[in-house]
Amino acid sequence: MRRLTGAVFQSLDGVMQAPGGPEEDPSSDFRFGGWVQPLWDPDMGPFEKIIEADYDLLLGKRTYDIFAAYWPYNQDNPIGAKFQRINKYVLTHSAEPLSWENSYKLSGDTAAAVAELKQIDGRDLLIQGSSTLYVPLLAAGLIDQLVLMTFPILLGEGKRIFDGSEKPGALKLVDHFVSNKGAVFTTYEPAGEVQTGSFATKEPSKAELERREKWAKEEA
């Protein structure tokens, strides 16, 4: 089965919209496009390993359009040359043809389409951008590795990958790195069910029992 990695540039408050430039995605009047550039460092640790690996891209239509208008015209960049060569799988309901070479349309239910794609022989898959893919894929448990690249900045409103519909589950930290400019890279893989416990070492006090009863009534 093909493994699926999601690699996310995000702010400290979880916004991932338009990290690359002011005109990348100004939807919903987002004013901070290009917020990653001032915080970029020559050594970006795990991201360099990810982007240099062997993979095909899994993209939402908006990110595909951004990439298709940029990377084919920047073939002197090693990333541009790679993106030109590899397959691009695009989740879209649009009838508009995909003009970038080696691009393939996936339609229908997002989770079902990606689950089927993962069963087909081929390179592993990498999500870049494409905020709309994370909600259904996380809910379906289809992301095998999640790389969060968190930058020391607060952006407020903007597109995020988490909306509360994620499938509950534990994660295992398999790699971490901090850049010289304070970007924190954390790589997670699924680690089974959520485990719970308690730090209590004694039987609950009368005050604690009264608190529980009070809160239960308030929730009723």
N, C-alpha and C positions, 0 to 999 in steps of 0.2 A: 504493500500500500504506500502511496506517495504521502510524505509528511508535509504538513502545512505550517508555515511560520508566519506570524504577524509581527512586523517590525514597525513600531509606532514612535514618531517624534511627538512628544507631548509637553505641555507646560506643567508646572507644579500643581496647578488646579485642574489638570486633565484635559485641556483643550489641545486638539491636534490640527486645527484648521490652518491651511495656508502657511506652512513653515518656510516655504522656499522663496517667496517673493510677493510684493504688494499686489500684483495682478493675478496671482495664482487662483484664489478663490475668495472674492470679496462679498459672497452671498450673505444675506442677513446683515448687511452693513458692517461686516467684520473689518476692523481698522488696522490690524496689526500684522498683515501679511508680510512674511519675510523675517519673522521674529527669531528664527534659528540662526541666521547668518552671523549676527554679532557674537553669538555664543559658540560658534563652530571652532574646533581646535584641530591642529594637524594630526593629533593622535585621538581617534574616535573609537578605539578599542574594538568591542564586539561588532559594531556596525561595519567596520572594514572587512571582517571575516564573513559577515552575512552577504554583503553586496558583491564580494569577490567569489562567492561559492557558485556551484552549478545549480540552477533552478529555472523554472518558468514563472512568469508573473500571473497573479490572480488579482484582477482590478475591478472596481466599480466603474461605471461609464464616465462619470465626471473626471476621475483621476486618469482614466484612459485618454480622454480628450486632451487633458493637460499634457500628458506624456507625448501623445502623438503629434502635438503641435510644437514640441520642443526637441525631444531626443533625436528624431531622424535628421534634424538640421544641426546636430552637434556630434557628428561622428568622429571628430578628433578626440573626444572624451571617451576613455575606455568603457565607462558605464553606458554611454550612448551606443557604442558599437555592440556591446553585449545585449542591450535591450532590443536593438534592431534584429539580432540573430535569433534570440530565444522566442518561445511561444508566449503569446499574451492571451489569457482567457478572461473574457469580459462578461460580467453579470449585467445584463441590460434587458429591458422590455421594449427598447426602441427598434423600429424597423430600419433605421439608418444603417447603411453598410459600414463595416469596419475597414478603413482604407489602409491602415498600417500593416505592412506585410507580417505574416505569421501571427495574425490575430484571429481569435475564434470566439464566437458568441455563445454564451450560456444563458438560457432563458428559463422561465418557470420559477418554481420555488428555489430561493437561494441555497438553503441548507441541502435540499435534495440534489440540486445540480452539482454542488461542490462535493457532496458525499459520493456521487457517481464518478466525478472526475478523479477523486483520490484513488478509486479502485482501478483506474486505467494505468497501464505501464507508462512510465515516463519520468522526467526529472521531478524532484520535489518542488513544492509550490511556495511562493513568497508573496505576501500582500504588502504593497506599498501604498501609502495614503488610504483612500477608499474607506472612509469612516463608516459608511452605511453597511459594509459587510460584517463588521464585528458583532453587532447585536445579534443577528440570526445565527452566525457561526459559533459564537461563544455559547449561546443558549442551547445549541445542538451538540456542543462538545466536540467540534470538528477541528479546533486549532490545537496542534500538537506542541507548539512552542510559541511563547509570547515574549517578545523583546520590547521592553518599555525603556525608551530613551527620554529621560525626564530632565528638562532644562530649568535652571533657577530663575523662573519668571512667572508672574501671575497675569492671566489674560482675561479672566471673567467669562463673558459669553463667547460661545463658539462651539464647533462640532466636537463631540467626544465619542469614545468607543464604548463607554459603559452607561447604561440607562436604567439599571436595576432589574433587567429581565434575564441576566446571566444565569446559567445553570450553577447552583451552589456546588462548590468543590474545592478541595485543597490544592495548593500549588507548591512545587519544589523549586527553590532557587538553585539553578545549575551554573550560573556565571554572574559576575558583577564587575563593574569597572567605574571609576570616576575620572572624568577628564580634568585637565588643568583649569578649565573655565567653569567647572562645577556641574557639568551634566552627569547624571547618574544613570548607568546602564544596568538593568537587571533582566536576566533571562530566566523565564519560568517554564516549567512543564507540569502537566496535570499529575496530581499525586493522590487520587482517590477521593473518598468522601470527606466532608467536613467533620472534624473531630471536636468535641467540646469537653470542658472540664470545669473545675471550680478551685479557687484558691482558699476556700473556706476550710478551716481545720477544726471547727467546733460546730455543735448544733446551733441552728439559728436562734438568735435572741428573740425575746418577746417583741421588741421594737421592729425587728426584721420581719417577723410573721405578720405584724400589723401593717407594715408597709406593703407586703405582698398582697394582703387582703384588700387594702385600699386601692392599689393599682388595678387589681383584678376587677373591682367594682367599676372603676373609671373606664376600663376597656370594654365592659359589658354593654 
